[in-house]
Amino acid sequence: MIAKTPKTPYYAVIFTSKMTDFNKDYDKTANRMVELAKNQKGFLGIESARNDLGITVSYWESLESIKSWKNESEHKLAQQKGKETWYASFKVRICKVERDYEF
Amino acid sequence: MIAKTPKTPYYAVIFTSKMTDFNKDYDKTANRMVELAKNQKGFLGIESARNDLGITVSYWESLESIKSWKNESEHKLAQQKGKETWYASFKVRICKVERDYEF
């Protein structure tokens, strides 16, 4: 489940969120978005965990591939629903992964 | 709990991990490392979540501050203990946060 990403550099989107108490349909949509993302051009991998705070990190080949994913039509509807219903607050950080190592 | 980070650019360390079943003393050490990190020069914030996978993202002013934290003596002991005992595998990614936005 640790994403197998290529040699650096590549890009990461860190999505950190706090949910509201109204999470009907959330899991279904979240799973659907992961499936959609995996089929996007430039997608490299995704990692996700949630306790009180949720953190999802997706990895991408380029800033262009991140932009295309942000503007994907079904994803845009999910983003709107997220703001209206599921998320109390969130933060998105677009990053260039400069170096990595593993154990 | 979403980290209040300054204007971009700044740096992020994404630490993704899978644990072994032997987690004695882990929480105590993990909490101690967060306290230590908060007192490091250049520390900006930290976010953490764990299910099957654990994701901790720490934010830093510069690559130099990340390097200093990596080499902090008590932290180095904890890293060693992590490899010997707590982590089945992990990946560390050093990133430059180029852009962010929030809701």
N, CA and C atoms of all chains as a GROMACS GRO file, in nm:
protein
  618
    1MET      N    1   0.082  -0.121   0.000
    1MET     CA    2   0.000   0.000   0.000
    1MET      C    3   0.086   0.128   0.000
    2ILE      N    4   0.216   0.113   0.032
    2ILE     CA    5   0.307   0.225   0.010
    2ILE      C    6   0.324   0.235  -0.141
    3ALA      N    7   0.297   0.354  -0.197
    3ALA     CA    8   0.296   0.368  -0.344
    3ALA      C    9   0.434   0.342  -0.403
    4LYS      N   10   0.437   0.265  -0.511
    4LYS     CA   11   0.564   0.238  -0.581
    4LYS      C   12   0.583   0.346  -0.686
    5THR      N   13   0.653   0.448  -0.649
    5THR     CA   14   0.672   0.563  -0.737
    5THR      C   15   0.807   0.553  -0.809
    6PRO      N   16   0.820   0.624  -0.922
    6PRO     CA   17   0.944   0.615  -1.002
    6PRO      C   18   1.055   0.700  -0.940
    7LYS      N   19   1.167   0.708  -1.008
    7LYS     CA   20   1.277   0.795  -0.964
    7LYS      C   21   1.232   0.940  -0.958
    8THR      N   22   1.281   1.013  -0.859
    8THR     CA   23   1.250   1.156  -0.851
    8THR      C   24   1.318   1.228  -0.968
    9PRO      N   25   1.265   1.345  -1.008
    9PRO     CA   26   1.152   1.416  -0.950
    9PRO      C   27   1.017   1.370  -1.006
   10TYR      N   28   0.916   1.381  -0.920
   10TYR     CA   29   0.777   1.365  -0.963
   10TYR      C   30   0.695   1.455  -0.871
   11TYR      N   31   0.563   1.450  -0.879
   11TYR     CA   32   0.482   1.543  -0.801
   11TYR      C   33   0.389   1.472  -0.703
   12ALA      N   34   0.356   1.541  -0.595
   12ALA     CA   35   0.263   1.488  -0.496
   12ALA      C   36   0.156   1.592  -0.466
   13VAL      N   37   0.034   1.545  -0.446
   13VAL     CA   38  -0.074   1.630  -0.396
   13VAL      C   39  -0.111   1.578  -0.257
   14ILE      N   40  -0.086   1.660  -0.156
   14ILE     CA   41  -0.121   1.624  -0.018
   14ILE      C   42  -0.257   1.684   0.012
   15PHE      N   43  -0.356   1.600   0.037
   15PHE     CA   44  -0.492   1.645   0.065
   15PHE      C   45  -0.524   1.609   0.210
   16THR      N   46  -0.535   1.710   0.295
   16THR     CA   47  -0.561   1.689   0.438
   16THR      C   48  -0.701   1.738   0.468
   17SER      N   49  -0.782   1.660   0.539
   17SER     CA   50  -0.922   1.700   0.557
   17SER      C   51  -0.978   1.664   0.694
   18LYS      N   52  -1.074   1.745   0.735
   18LYS     CA   53  -1.157   1.715   0.852
   18LYS      C   54  -1.299   1.699   0.799
   19MET      N   55  -1.364   1.590   0.841
   19MET     CA   56  -1.497   1.565   0.789
   19MET      C   57  -1.606   1.623   0.879
   20THR      N   58  -1.722   1.644   0.821
   20THR     CA   59  -1.841   1.675   0.899
   20THR      C   60  -1.896   1.543   0.954
   21ASP      N   61  -2.012   1.547   1.020
   21ASP     CA   62  -2.073   1.424   1.068
   21ASP      C   63  -2.164   1.360   0.965
   22PHE      N   64  -2.176   1.426   0.852
   22PHE     CA   65  -2.270   1.376   0.752
   22PHE      C   66  -2.193   1.310   0.637
   23ASN      N   67  -2.170   1.179   0.649
   23ASN     CA   68  -2.081   1.114   0.553
   23ASN      C   69  -2.148   1.011   0.463
   24LYS      N   70  -2.279   1.026   0.448
   24LYS     CA   71  -2.353   0.937   0.358
   24LYS      C   72  -2.294   0.946   0.217
   25ASP      N   73  -2.278   0.832   0.156
   25ASP     CA   74  -2.226   0.823   0.019
   25ASP      C   75  -2.079   0.860   0.006
   26TYR      N   76  -2.016   0.897   0.116
   26TYR     CA   77  -1.877   0.942   0.103
   26TYR      C   78  -1.785   0.830   0.056
   27ASP      N   79  -1.791   0.714   0.123
   27ASP     CA   80  -1.699   0.605   0.088
   27ASP      C   81  -1.714   0.563  -0.057
   28LYS      N   82  -1.839   0.556  -0.101
   28LYS     CA   83  -1.864   0.514  -0.239
   28LYS      C   84  -1.798   0.612  -0.337
   29THR      N   85  -1.818   0.740  -0.311
   29THR     CA   86  -1.759   0.841  -0.400
   29THR      C   87  -1.606   0.841  -0.390
   30ALA      N   88  -1.555   0.828  -0.268
   30ALA     CA   89  -1.409   0.827  -0.250
   30ALA      C   90  -1.346   0.710  -0.327
   31ASN      N   91  -1.407   0.593  -0.316
   31ASN     CA   92  -1.354   0.476  -0.388
   31ASN      C   93  -1.363   0.496  -0.539
   32ARG      N   94  -1.474   0.555  -0.583
   32ARG     CA   95  -1.491   0.583  -0.726
   32ARG      C   96  -1.383   0.681  -0.774
   33MET      N   97  -1.350   0.782  -0.693
   33MET     CA   98  -1.248   0.881  -0.732
   33MET      C   99  -1.111   0.816  -0.744
   34VAL      N  100  -1.080   0.720  -0.654
   34VAL     CA  101  -0.952   0.650  -0.664
   34VAL      C  102  -0.946   0.571  -0.795
   35GLU      N  103  -1.055   0.504  -0.829
   35GLU     CA  104  -1.057   0.429  -0.956
   35GLU      C  105  -1.039   0.521  -1.075
   36LEU      N  106  -1.110   0.634  -1.072
   36LEU     CA  107  -1.097   0.733  -1.180
   36LEU      C  108  -0.954   0.787  -1.190
   37ALA      N  109  -0.897   0.821  -1.075
   37ALA     CA  110  -0.761   0.878  -1.073
   37ALA      C  111  -0.662   0.781  -1.135
   38LYS      N  112  -0.678   0.652  -1.100
   38LYS     CA  113  -0.585   0.550  -1.150
   38LYS      C  114  -0.584   0.543  -1.303
   39ASN      N  115  -0.693   0.584  -1.363
   39ASN     CA  116  -0.701   0.582  -1.509
   39ASN      C  117  -0.661   0.712  -1.575
   40GLN      N  118  -0.624   0.811  -1.494
   40GLN     CA  119  -0.581   0.940  -1.548
   40GLN      C  120  -0.439   0.929  -1.601
   41LYS      N  121  -0.412   1.004  -1.707
   41LYS     CA  122  -0.275   1.015  -1.760
   41LYS      C  123  -0.184   1.076  -1.653
   42GLY      N  124  -0.070   1.015  -1.632
   42GLY     CA  125   0.028   1.072  -1.539
   42GLY      C  126   0.012   1.030  -1.395
   43PHE      N  127  -0.091   0.949  -1.365
   43PHE     CA  128  -0.110   0.901  -1.227
   43PHE      C  129  -0.001   0.801  -1.191
   44LEU      N  130   0.060   0.815  -1.073
   44LEU     CA  131   0.170   0.727  -1.031
   44LEU      C  132   0.135   0.641  -0.910
   45GLY      N  133   0.040   0.688  -0.828
   45GLY     CA  134   0.009   0.610  -0.708
   45GLY      C  135  -0.069   0.693  -0.608
   46ILE      N  136  -0.120   0.626  -0.503
   46ILE     CA  137  -0.199   0.697  -0.401
   46ILE      C  138  -0.183   0.627  -0.267
   47GLU      N  139  -0.182   0.707  -0.161
   47GLU     CA  140  -0.171   0.656  -0.024
   47GLU      C  141  -0.274   0.731   0.060
   48SER      N  142  -0.339   0.661   0.151
   48SER     CA  143  -0.448   0.723   0.225
   48SER      C  144  -0.458   0.667   0.367
   49ALA      N  145  -0.488   0.752   0.463
   49ALA     CA  146  -0.511   0.710   0.601
   49ALA      C  147  -0.604   0.812   0.667
   50ARG      N  148  -0.685   0.764   0.763
   50ARG     CA  149  -0.775   0.855   0.832
   50ARG      C  150  -0.794   0.814   0.977
   51ASN      N  151  -0.776   0.910   1.070
   51ASN     CA  152  -0.826   0.894   1.206
   51ASN      C  153  -0.920   1.012   1.223
   52ASP      N  154  -0.887   1.099   1.315
   52ASP     CA  155  -0.962   1.222   1.326
   52ASP      C  156  -0.939   1.306   1.201
   53LEU      N  157  -0.816   1.308   1.160
   53LEU     CA  158  -0.774   1.379   1.038
   53LEU      C  159  -0.760   1.278   0.925
   54GLY      N  160  -0.792   1.318   0.804
   54GLY     CA  161  -0.768   1.232   0.688
   54GLY      C  162  -0.653   1.287   0.606
   55ILE      N  163  -0.566   1.201   0.560
   55ILE     CA  164  -0.457   1.242   0.472
   55ILE      C  165  -0.456   1.150   0.351
   56THR      N  166  -0.468   1.208   0.232
   56THR     CA  167  -0.453   1.131   0.109
   56THR      C  168  -0.343   1.198   0.029
   57VAL      N  169  -0.244   1.119  -0.012
   57VAL     CA  170  -0.137   1.172  -0.097
   57VAL      C  171  -0.144   1.100  -0.230
   58SER      N  172  -0.162   1.175  -0.338
   58SER     CA  173  -0.157   1.115  -0.472
   58SER      C  174  -0.031   1.163  -0.542
   59TYR      N  175   0.024   1.076  -0.626
   59TYR     CA  176   0.151   1.104  -0.694
   59TYR      C  177   0.129   1.112  -0.844
   60TRP      N  178   0.199   1.206  -0.907
   60TRP     CA  179   0.174   1.240  -1.047
   60TRP      C  180   0.304   1.269  -1.121
   61GLU      N  181   0.299   1.249  -1.252
   61GLU     CA  182   0.419   1.273  -1.335
   61GLU      C  183   0.452   1.420  -1.351
   62SER      N  184   0.350   1.504  -1.351
   62SER     CA  185   0.371   1.645  -1.387
   62SER      C  186   0.261   1.734  -1.330
   63LEU      N  187   0.286   1.863  -1.329
   63LEU     CA  188   0.183   1.959  -1.288
   63LEU      C  189   0.064   1.956  -1.384
   64GLU      N  190   0.091   1.927  -1.511
   64GLU     CA  191  -0.017   1.920  -1.610
   64GLU      C  192  -0.113   1.805  -1.577
   65SER      N  193  -0.057   1.691  -1.537
   65SER     CA  194  -0.145   1.577  -1.505
   65SER      C  195  -0.229   1.607  -1.379
   66ILE      N  196  -0.173   1.682  -1.285
   66ILE     CA  197  -0.249   1.721  -1.165
   66ILE      C  198  -0.364   1.814  -1.204
   67LYS      N  199  -0.335   1.907  -1.293
   67LYS     CA  200  -0.437   2.003  -1.339
   67LYS      C  201  -0.550   1.930  -1.414
   68SER      N  202  -0.513   1.837  -1.499
   68SER     CA  203  -0.615   1.761  -1.573
   68SER      C  204  -0.706   1.684  -1.478
   69TRP      N  205  -0.646   1.624  -1.376
   69TRP     CA  206  -0.726   1.550  -1.277
   69TRP      C  207  -0.818   1.644  -1.200
   70LYS      N  208  -0.765   1.760  -1.162
   70LYS     CA  209  -0.849   1.856  -1.089
   70LYS      C  210  -0.971   1.895  -1.172
   71ASN      N  211  -0.954   1.903  -1.304
   71ASN     CA  212  -1.063   1.950  -1.392
   71ASN      C  213  -1.146   1.838  -1.454
   72GLU      N  214  -1.115   1.713  -1.419
   72GLU     CA  215  -1.193   1.601  -1.471
   72GLU      C  216  -1.339   1.619  -1.426
   73SER      N  217  -1.434   1.596  -1.517
   73SER     CA  218  -1.573   1.640  -1.491
   73SER      C  219  -1.639   1.569  -1.371
   74GLU      N  220  -1.625   1.437  -1.363
   74GLU     CA  221  -1.686   1.366  -1.250
   74GLU      C  222  -1.616   1.402  -1.119
   75HIS      N  223  -1.486   1.426  -1.127
   75HIS     CA  224  -1.410   1.468  -1.010
   75HIS      C  225  -1.455   1.607  -0.963
   76LYS      N  226  -1.485   1.694  -1.056
   76LYS     CA  227  -1.532   1.829  -1.021
   76LYS      C  228  -1.665   1.823  -0.945
   77LEU      N  229  -1.753   1.734  -0.988
   77LEU     CA  230  -1.881   1.716  -0.916
   77LEU      C  231  -1.855   1.666  -0.774
   78ALA      N  232  -1.760   1.572  -0.761
   78ALA     CA  233  -1.727   1.519  -0.628
   78ALA      C  234  -1.666   1.628  -0.540
   79GLN      N  235  -1.583   1.714  -0.599
   79GLN     CA  236  -1.523   1.824  -0.522
   79GLN      C  237  -1.633   1.917  -0.468
   80GLN      N  238  -1.733   1.943  -0.552
   80GLN     CA  239  -1.843   2.031  -0.511
   80GLN      C  240  -1.922   1.968  -0.396
   81LYS      N  241  -1.952   1.840  -0.412
   81LYS     CA  242  -2.024   1.766  -0.307
   81LYS      C  243  -1.942   1.764  -0.178
   82GLY      N  244  -1.812   1.751  -0.192
   82GLY     CA  245  -1.723   1.752  -0.075
   82GLY      C  246  -1.735   1.882   0.002
   83LYS      N  247  -1.735   1.993  -0.068
   83LYS     CA  248  -1.744   2.124  -0.002
   83LYS      C  249  -1.882   2.145   0.060
   84GLU      N  250  -1.985   2.098  -0.009
   84GLU     CA  251  -2.122   2.120   0.038
   84GLU      C  252  -2.158   2.029   0.156
   85THR      N  253  -2.098   1.909   0.158
   85THR     CA  254  -2.151   1.806   0.247
   85THR      C  255  -2.049   1.740   0.339
   86TRP      N  256  -1.941   1.690   0.281
   86TRP     CA  257  -1.856   1.598   0.357
   86TRP      C  258  -1.746   1.664   0.438
   87TYR      N  259  -1.689   1.773   0.386
   87TYR     CA  260  -1.571   1.830   0.452
   87TYR      C  261  -1.603   1.953   0.536
   88ALA      N  262  -1.561   1.949   0.661
   88ALA     CA  263  -1.567   2.069   0.745
   88ALA      C  264  -1.457   2.165   0.702
   89SER      N  265  -1.342   2.111   0.668
   89SER     CA  266  -1.230   2.191   0.616
   89SER      C  267  -1.130   2.099   0.548
   90PHE      N  268  -1.054   2.155   0.455
   90PHE     CA  269  -0.946   2.077   0.394
   90PHE      C  270  -0.836   2.170   0.346
   91LYS      N  271  -0.722   2.112   0.322
   91LYS     CA  272  -0.611   2.186   0.263
   91LYS      C  273  -0.546   2.099   0.156
   92VAL      N  274  -0.511   2.161   0.044
   92VAL     CA  275  -0.446   2.091  -0.066
   92VAL      C  276  -0.309   2.152  -0.087
   93ARG      N  277  -0.208   2.069  -0.093
   93ARG     CA  278  -0.071   2.117  -0.116
   93ARG      C  279  -0.012   2.046  -0.238
   94ILE      N  280   0.033   2.125  -0.334
   94ILE     CA  281   0.093   2.071  -0.456
   94ILE      C  282   0.244   2.077  -0.440
   95CYS      N  283   0.309   1.963  -0.450
   95CYS     CA  284   0.451   1.952  -0.415
   95CYS      C  285   0.532   1.885  -0.525
   96LYS      N  286   0.657   1.926  -0.534
   96LYS     CA  287   0.754   1.856  -0.619
   96LYS      C  288   0.836   1.765  -0.528
   97VAL      N  289   0.833   1.634  -0.554
   97VAL     CA  290   0.912   1.540  -0.473
   97VAL      C  291   1.054   1.542  -0.527
   98GLU      N  292   1.146   1.592  -0.446
   98GLU     CA  293   1.282   1.614  -0.493
   98GLU      C  294   1.374   1.495  -0.463
   99ARG      N  295   1.340   1.420  -0.355
   99ARG     CA  296   1.426   1.311  -0.312
   99ARG      C  297   1.341   1.211  -0.235
  100ASP      N  298   1.372   1.084  -0.245
  100ASP     CA  299   1.301   0.987  -0.162
  100ASP      C  300   1.394   0.870  -0.129
  101TYR      N  301   1.358   0.798  -0.023
  101TYR     CA  302   1.431   0.676   0.011
  101TYR      C  303   1.337   0.586   0.091
  102GLU      N  304   1.373   0.459   0.098
  102GLU     CA  305   1.281   0.367   0.164
  102GLU      C  306   1.354   0.261   0.244
  103PHE      N  307   1.276   0.189   0.324
  103PHE     CA  308   1.328   0.081   0.407
  103PHE      C  309   1.232  -0.035   0.396
  104MET      N  310  -0.614   2.068   1.354
  104MET     CA  311  -0.512   1.964   1.330
  104MET      C  312  -0.458   1.971   1.186
  105ILE      N  313  -0.529   2.042   1.098
  105ILE     CA  314  -0.467   2.070   0.968
  105ILE      C  315  -0.361   2.175   0.996
  106ALA      N  316  -0.237   2.148   0.955
  106ALA     CA  317  -0.126   2.238   0.991
  106ALA      C  318  -0.145   2.377   0.929
  107LYS      N  319  -0.119   2.478   1.011
  107LYS     CA  320  -0.128   2.617   0.964
  107LYS      C  321   0.010   2.657   0.912
  108THR      N  322   0.031   2.638   0.786
  108THR     CA  323   0.161   2.662   0.724
  108THR      C  324   0.163   2.801   0.660
  109PRO      N  325   0.284   2.858   0.641
  109PRO     CA  326   0.296   2.994   0.585
  109PRO      C  327   0.277   2.992   0.433
  110LYS      N  328   0.294   3.106   0.373
  110LYS     CA  329   0.286   3.115   0.226
  110LYS      C  330   0.391   3.025   0.161
  111THR      N  331   0.355   2.965   0.049
  111THR     CA  332   0.452   2.884  -0.026
  111THR      C  333   0.561   2.976  -0.081
  112PRO      N  334   0.682   2.923  -0.111
  112PRO     CA  335   0.723   2.784  -0.095
  112PRO      C  336   0.770   2.751   0.045
  113TYR      N  337   0.749   2.624   0.081
  113TYR     CA  338   0.809   2.565   0.202
  113TYR      C  339   0.828   2.416   0.171
  114TYR      N  340   0.870   2.339   0.267
  114TYR     CA  341   0.903   2.199   0.240
  114TYR      C  342   0.815   2.103   0.320
  115ALA      N  343   0.798   1.985   0.266
  115ALA     CA  344   0.721   1.879   0.334
  115ALA      C  345   0.800   1.750   0.331
  116VAL      N  346   0.793   1.675   0.439
  116VAL     CA  347   0.846   1.539   0.443
  116VAL      C  348   0.727   1.445   0.460
  117ILE      N  349   0.703   1.364   0.358
  117ILE     CA  350   0.594   1.265   0.364
  117ILE      C  351   0.655   1.133   0.410
  118PHE      N  352   0.612   1.085   0.525
  118PHE     CA  353   0.663   0.960   0.581
  118PHE      C  354   0.548   0.859   0.582
  119THR      N  355   0.558   0.757   0.498
  119THR     CA  356   0.453   0.656   0.486
  119THR      C  357   0.507   0.524   0.540
  120SER      N  358   0.431   0.458   0.626
  120SER     CA  359   0.487   0.339   0.691
  120SER      C  360   0.386   0.227   0.713
  121LYS      N  361   0.438   0.105   0.714
  121LYS     CA  362   0.363  -0.015   0.754
  121LYS      C  363   0.433  -0.065   0.880
  122MET      N  364   0.354  -0.094   0.982
  122MET     CA  365   0.414  -0.137   1.108
  122MET      C  366   0.422  -0.289   1.118
  123THR      N  367   0.512  -0.336   1.204
  123THR     CA  368   0.514  -0.477   1.241
  123THR      C  369   0.407  -0.497   1.349
  124ASP      N  370   0.398  -0.616   1.405
  124ASP     CA  371   0.302  -0.639   1.513
  124ASP      C  372   0.361  -0.606   1.650
  125PHE      N  373   0.488  -0.568   1.650
  125PHE     CA  374   0.554  -0.545   1.779
  125PHE      C  375   0.567  -0.395   1.804
  126ASN      N  376   0.465  -0.336   1.868
  126ASN     CA  377   0.461  -0.190   1.878
  126ASN      C  378   0.475  -0.135   2.019
  127LYS      N  379   0.535  -0.216   2.107
  127LYS     CA  380   0.562  -0.173   2.244
  127LYS      C  381   0.647  -0.046   2.241
  128ASP      N  382   0.612   0.048   2.323
  128ASP     CA  383   0.686   0.175   2.335
  128ASP      C  384   0.673   0.266   2.213
  129TYR      N  385   0.604   0.221   2.109
  129TYR     CA  386   0.599   0.304   1.989
  129TYR      C  387   0.530   0.438   2.012
  130ASP      N  388   0.410   0.435   2.071
  130ASP     CA  389   0.333   0.559   2.090
  130ASP      C  390   0.410   0.660   2.173
  131LYS      N  391   0.473   0.613   2.277
  131LYS     CA  392   0.550   0.700   2.364
  131LYS      C  393   0.662   0.769   2.285
  132THR      N  394   0.735   0.690   2.208
  132THR     CA  395   0.845   0.747   2.129
  132THR      C  396   0.791   0.840   2.020
  133ALA      N  397   0.682   0.800   1.956
  133ALA     CA  398   0.624   0.883   1.849
  133ALA      C  399   0.582   1.019   1.904
  134ASN      N  400   0.516   1.017   2.020
  134ASN     CA  401   0.474   1.144   2.082
  134ASN      C  402   0.595   1.229   2.121
  135ARG      N  403   0.696   1.164   2.173
  135ARG     CA  404   0.820   1.235   2.210
  135ARG      C  405   0.885   1.298   2.086
  136MET      N  406   0.885   1.227   1.974
  136MET     CA  407   0.946   1.281   1.851
  136MET      C  408   0.869   1.404   1.801
  137VAL      N  409   0.736   1.401   1.815
  137VAL     CA  410   0.657   1.519   1.775
  137VAL      C  411   0.695   1.639   1.861
  138GLU      N  412   0.708   1.615   1.992
  138GLU     CA  413   0.747   1.727   2.081
  138GLU      C  414   0.884   1.780   2.046
  139LEU      N  415   0.978   1.688   2.020
  139LEU     CA  416   1.114   1.729   1.981
  139LEU      C  417   1.113   1.807   1.850
  140ALA      N  418   1.039   1.757   1.752
  140ALA     CA  419   1.035   1.822   1.621
  140ALA      C  420   0.982   1.965   1.634
  141LYS      N  421   0.879   1.981   1.718
  141LYS     CA  422   0.819   2.115   1.734
  141LYS      C  423   0.919   2.217   1.786
  142ASN      N  424   1.022   2.169   1.854
  142ASN     CA  425   1.123   2.260   1.906
  142ASN      C  426   1.243   2.279   1.814
  143GLN      N  427   1.239   2.213   1.699
  143GLN     CA  428   1.348   2.227   1.602
  143GLN      C  429   1.335   2.359   1.526
  144LYS      N  430   1.449   2.416   1.490
  144LYS     CA  431   1.452   2.535   1.406
  144LYS      C  432   1.391   2.500   1.269
  145GLY      N  433   1.301   2.585   1.223
  145GLY     CA  434   1.246   2.565   1.090
  145GLY      C  435   1.122   2.477   1.085
  146PHE      N  436   1.079   2.423   1.199
  146PHE     CA  437   0.957   2.339   1.202
  146PHE      C  438   0.834   2.426   1.179
  147LEU      N  439   0.745   2.381   1.090
  147LEU     CA  440   0.625   2.460   1.058
  147LEU      C  441   0.494   2.393   1.100
  148GLY      N  442   0.495   2.260   1.110
  148GLY     CA  443   0.370   2.192   1.146
  148GLY      C  444   0.378   2.044   1.114
  149ILE      N  445   0.278   1.969   1.162
  149ILE     CA  446   0.278   1.823   1.138
  149ILE      C  447   0.134   1.774   1.131
  150GLU      N  448   0.113   1.674   1.045
  150GLU     CA  449  -0.019   1.612   1.030
  150GLU      C  450   0.003   1.461   1.027
  151SER      N  451  -0.088   1.386   1.089
  151SER     CA  452  -0.065   1.243   1.100
  151SER      C  453  -0.196   1.166   1.101
  152ALA      N  454  -0.198   1.050   1.036
  152ALA     CA  455  -0.314   0.962   1.036
  152ALA      C  456  -0.265   0.820   1.016
  153ARG      N  457  -0.339   0.725   1.073
  153ARG     CA  458  -0.300   0.584   1.054
  153ARG      C  459  -0.422   0.495   1.050
  154ASN      N  460  -0.428   0.409   0.948
  154ASN     CA  461  -0.517   0.292   0.951
  154ASN      C  462  -0.423   0.173   0.933
  155ASP      N  463  -0.440   0.102   0.826
  155ASP     CA  464  -0.346  -0.005   0.796
  155ASP      C  465  -0.210   0.059   0.762
  156LEU      N  466  -0.219   0.168   0.688
  156LEU     CA  467  -0.101   0.247   0.650
  156LEU      C  468  -0.093   0.369   0.741
  157GLY      N  469   0.027   0.411   0.775
  157GLY     CA  470   0.045   0.535   0.849
  157GLY      C  471   0.104   0.642   0.759
  158ILE      N  472   0.052   0.764   0.769
  158ILE     CA  473   0.108   0.876   0.693
  158ILE      C  474   0.131   0.990   0.791
  159THR      N  475   0.254   1.037   0.798
  159THR     CA  476   0.286   1.157   0.876
  159THR      C  477   0.353   1.255   0.781
  160VAL      N  478   0.298   1.376   0.775
  160VAL     CA  479   0.360   1.481   0.694
  160VAL      C  480   0.407   1.592   0.788
  161SER      N  481   0.536   1.621   0.784
  161SER     CA  482   0.587   1.734   0.861
  161SER      C  483   0.630   1.844   0.764
  162TYR      N  484   0.615   1.968   0.808
  162TYR     CA  485   0.642   2.084   0.722
  162TYR      C  486   0.758   2.164   0.778
  163TRP      N  487   0.843   2.215   0.689
  163TRP     CA  488   0.970   2.275   0.728
  163TRP      C  489   1.001   2.398   0.642
  164GLU      N  490   1.078   2.489   0.699
  164GLU     CA  491   1.115   2.610   0.627
  164GLU      C  492   1.212   2.585   0.512
  165SER      N  493   1.300   2.486   0.530
  165SER     CA  494   1.410   2.470   0.433
  165SER      C  495   1.462   2.326   0.434
  166LEU      N  496   1.539   2.291   0.333
  166LEU     CA  497   1.603   2.159   0.329
  166LEU      C  498   1.703   2.145   0.443
  167GLU      N  499   1.764   2.257   0.482
  167GLU     CA  500   1.861   2.255   0.592
  167GLU      C  501   1.792   2.215   0.723
  168SER      N  502   1.672   2.269   0.746
  168SER     CA  503   1.602   2.235   0.871
  168SER      C  504   1.560   2.087   0.871
  169ILE      N  505   1.527   2.032   0.755
  169ILE     CA  506   1.493   1.889   0.745
  169ILE      C  507   1.616   1.803   0.777
  170LYS      N  508   1.729   1.844   0.722
  170LYS     CA  509   1.854   1.770   0.746
  170LYS      C  510   1.893   1.774   0.894
  171SER      N  511   1.879   1.890   0.956
  171SER     CA  512   1.911   1.901   1.099
  171SER      C  513   1.823   1.808   1.183
  172TRP      N  514   1.696   1.805   1.149
  172TRP     CA  515   1.603   1.718   1.222
  172TRP      C  516   1.639   1.571   1.201
  173LYS      N  517   1.673   1.534   1.078
  173LYS     CA  518   1.710   1.395   1.050
  173LYS      C  519   1.830   1.354   1.136
  174ASN      N  520   1.921   1.447   1.159
  174ASN     CA  521   2.045   1.416   1.231
  174ASN      C  522   2.040   1.446   1.381
  175GLU      N  523   1.926   1.491   1.430
  175GLU     CA  524   1.912   1.518   1.574
  175GLU      C  525   1.936   1.386   1.650
  176SER      N  526   2.014   1.392   1.758
  176SER     CA  527   2.066   1.268   1.818
  176SER      C  528   1.956   1.175   1.873
  177GLU      N  529   1.860   1.231   1.947
  177GLU     CA  530   1.753   1.145   2.001
  177GLU      C  531   1.665   1.090   1.888
  178HIS      N  532   1.647   1.172   1.784
  178HIS     CA  533   1.570   1.128   1.668
  178HIS      C  534   1.643   1.015   1.594
  179LYS      N  535   1.773   1.021   1.588
  179LYS     CA  536   1.851   0.915   1.522
  179LYS      C  537   1.835   0.781   1.595
  180LEU      N  538   1.832   0.787   1.727
  180LEU     CA  539   1.809   0.664   1.804
  180LEU      C  540   1.670   0.607   1.774
  181ALA      N  541   1.572   0.697   1.766
  181ALA     CA  542   1.435   0.653   1.736
  181ALA      C  543   1.426   0.593   1.595
  182GLN      N  544   1.498   0.652   1.501
  182GLN     CA  545   1.499   0.598   1.364
  182GLN      C  546   1.555   0.455   1.364
  183GLN      N  547   1.661   0.435   1.441
  183GLN     CA  548   1.724   0.303   1.448
  183GLN      C  549   1.627   0.201   1.508
  184LYS      N  550   1.561   0.242   1.618
  184LYS     CA  551   1.463   0.155   1.684
  184LYS      C  552   1.348   0.124   1.588
  185GLY      N  553   1.308   0.224   1.510
  185GLY     CA  554   1.202   0.206   1.411
  185GLY      C  555   1.236   0.097   1.312
  186LYS      N  556   1.359   0.102   1.260
  186LYS     CA  557   1.400   0.000   1.162
  186LYS      C  558   1.413  -0.138   1.225
  187GLU      N  559   1.461  -0.142   1.348
  187GLU     CA  560   1.485  -0.271   1.414
  187GLU      C  561   1.355  -0.336   1.461
  188THR      N  562   1.257  -0.253   1.499
  188THR     CA  563   1.143  -0.306   1.575
  188THR      C  564   1.006  -0.272   1.517
  189TRP      N  565   0.980  -0.144   1.491
  189TRP     CA  566   0.842  -0.103   1.468
  189TRP      C  567   0.794  -0.110   1.323
  190TYR      N  568   0.886  -0.079   1.229
  190TYR     CA  569   0.841  -0.067   1.090
  190TYR      C  570   0.874  -0.190   1.007
  191ALA      N  571   0.772  -0.244   0.940
  191ALA     CA  572   0.794  -0.348   0.842
  191ALA      C  573   0.853  -0.286   0.717
  192SER      N  574   0.806  -0.167   0.683
  192SER     CA  575   0.860  -0.092   0.569
  192SER      C  576   0.818   0.053   0.581
  193PHE      N  577   0.894   0.141   0.521
  193PHE     CA  578   0.853   0.283   0.514
  193PHE      C  579   0.914   0.351   0.393
  194LYS      N  580   0.859   0.464   0.360
  194LYS     CA  581   0.914   0.546   0.251
  194LYS      C  582   0.912   0.691   0.296
  195VAL      N  583   1.019   0.761   0.266
  195VAL     CA  584   1.030   0.903   0.301
  195VAL      C  585   1.044   0.982   0.172
  196ARG      N  586   0.963   1.085   0.158
  196ARG     CA  587   0.970   1.169   0.038
  196ARG      C  588   0.990   1.316   0.080
  197ILE      N  589   1.095   1.377   0.028
  197ILE     CA  590   1.127   1.516   0.059
  197ILE      C  591   1.073   1.603  -0.055
  198CYS      N  592   0.986   1.696  -0.021
  198CYS     CA  593   0.912   1.769  -0.124
  198CYS      C  594   0.919   1.920  -0.103
  199LYS      N  595   0.915   1.991  -0.214
  199LYS     CA  596   0.898   2.136  -0.208
  199LYS      C  597   0.751   2.167  -0.235
  200VAL      N  598   0.684   2.233  -0.140
  200VAL     CA  599   0.543   2.267  -0.158
  200VAL      C  600   0.538   2.395  -0.242
  201GLU      N  601   0.488   2.382  -0.362
  201GLU     CA  602   0.493   2.494  -0.457
  201GLU      C  603   0.367   2.580  -0.452
  202ARG      N  604   0.255   2.518  -0.414
  202ARG     CA  605   0.127   2.588  -0.415
  202ARG      C  606   0.034   2.522  -0.316
  203ASP      N  607  -0.052   2.599  -0.252
  203ASP     CA  608  -0.152   2.537  -0.165
  203ASP      C  609  -0.279   2.621  -0.163
  204TYR      N  610  -0.389   2.558  -0.124
  204TYR     CA  611  -0.515   2.630  -0.106
  204TYR      C  612  -0.600   2.552  -0.008
  205GLU      N  613  -0.700   2.621   0.048
  205GLU     CA  614  -0.777   2.554   0.153
  205GLU      C  615  -0.924   2.590   0.147
  206PHE      N  616  -1.001   2.514   0.221
  206PHE     CA  617  -1.146   2.535   0.231
  206PHE      C  618  -1.183   2.520   0.377
   0.00000   0.00000   0.00000
